[in-house]
Amino acid sequence: QVQLVESGGGLVQPGGSLRLSCAASGIISSIYNMAWYRQAPGKQRELVARITPGGTTNYADSVKGRFTISRDNAKNTVYLKLNSLKLEDTAVYYCNVDRWPMDNYWGQGTQVTVSS
C-alpha cells in the first residue's frame, strides 16, 4: 500500500520560511516523478514544483526564485523549501508522486498559513 505523509506546515509571518517534507512508503520513489501542489480556499489545486527521477525541476511562475524542491531517494522523501513567503502562499500543500502510465498517488495535505 502506497502512503505519502507530509509534514512541516504551519503558521509563518510574511517573509518567513518553512520546509515541507513528504515521506513515501510502499514504492521505490527513485523511479517516480515527485511534486508539490497547493490548493487555496475557493481555488483549484495547482502545481507548485516538480522533480523528475533525474533531478530536473520545474516551478510555477509564482514561486520561482522563492521555493526549492529537492529529493532524497535513499529516504524516499521529497522536500519543498519555502522562502520569502507571501500572504498568497497560504494553502493546503499536497505531495504527489506519479509514474507513467497509471501510477498517481497523493498525500493528505499540510496547511501553510502566512499571516502577520
C-alpha positions in Angstrom: 0.0 0.0 0.0 1.4 3.4 -1.0 1.4 6.1 1.6 2.6 9.7 1.4 3.0 11.5 4.7 3.6 15.3 4.6 4.9 17.3 7.5 6.4 20.8 8.1 3.4 23.0 7.6 2.4 25.8 10.0 1.8 29.4 10.6 4.5 31.8 9.5 4.8 35.6 9.0 5.3 37.2 5.6 8.9 36.9 4.5 9.4 33.8 6.6 10.4 30.3 5.7 9.3 26.7 6.0 10.4 23.3 4.9 7.9 20.7 3.9 8.7 17.0 3.8 6.9 14.1 2.2 7.9 10.6 3.1 6.8 7.9 0.7 6.3 4.2 1.6 5.2 1.3 -0.5 7.0 2.5 -3.6 10.5 2.9 -4.8 10.3 6.6 -5.1 13.5 7.0 -7.1 11.6 5.9 -10.3 8.8 8.4 -9.7 8.2 12.0 -10.5 7.6 13.8 -7.2 5.8 17.0 -6.9 4.1 19.5 -4.6 0.7 21.0 -5.4 -1.3 23.5 -3.4 -5.0 24.5 -3.0 -6.1 27.7 -1.5 -9.7 28.2 -0.4 -12.1 28.7 -3.3 -9.3 27.9 -5.9 -8.3 25.0 -8.0 -5.4 22.8 -7.0 -2.2 24.0 -8.8 1.2 22.6 -9.4 3.9 24.3 -7.3 7.0 22.4 -8.2 8.0 19.0 -9.7 11.2 17.0 -9.8 11.9 14.0 -12.1 13.9 10.9 -11.2 16.8 12.5 -12.9 16.6 15.7 -10.9 15.1 18.0 -13.4 12.9 20.6 -11.8 10.1 22.9 -12.8 8.2 25.6 -10.9 5.1 27.6 -11.1 6.0 31.2 -12.1 4.5 32.5 -8.8 7.1 30.6 -6.7 10.2 30.7 -9.0 13.2 32.0 -7.1 11.5 31.6 -3.7 10.7 27.8 -3.4 13.1 24.9 -3.9 12.1 21.3 -4.5 14.6 18.5 -3.7 14.5 14.8 -3.2 16.4 12.2 -1.2 15.9 8.8 -2.8 17.7 7.0 -0.1 15.0 8.3 2.3 12.1 8.1 -0.2 11.4 11.7 0.6 10.7 14.9 -1.3 11.2 18.3 0.2 9.9 21.8 -0.5 11.8 24.8 0.9 9.6 27.8 1.0 11.4 31.2 1.4 10.1 34.8 1.3 6.6 33.6 1.9 3.7 35.8 0.9 0.1 36.0 2.1 -0.9 34.5 -1.2 1.1 31.3 -0.5 -1.5 30.3 2.1 -2.9 27.0 1.1 -3.0 23.3 1.8 0.1 21.8 0.2 -0.1 18.3 -1.2 2.6 15.8 -2.1 2.2 13.8 -5.3 4.1 11.0 -6.9 3.5 9.7 -10.4 4.9 7.3 -12.9 3.6 6.8 -16.5 1.2 5.4 -17.4 -1.1 5.0 -14.4 0.6 5.4 -11.1 -0.5 8.6 -9.3 -0.6 9.0 -5.5 -1.5 11.9 -3.2 -0.7 12.7 0.4 -3.3 14.0 2.8 -2.0 17.6 2.7 -0.4 20.0 5.2 -1.6 23.5 5.9 0.6 26.5 5.3 -0.7 29.8 6.6 1.1 33.1 6.0 -0.2 35.8 8.3 1.0 38.8 10.2 
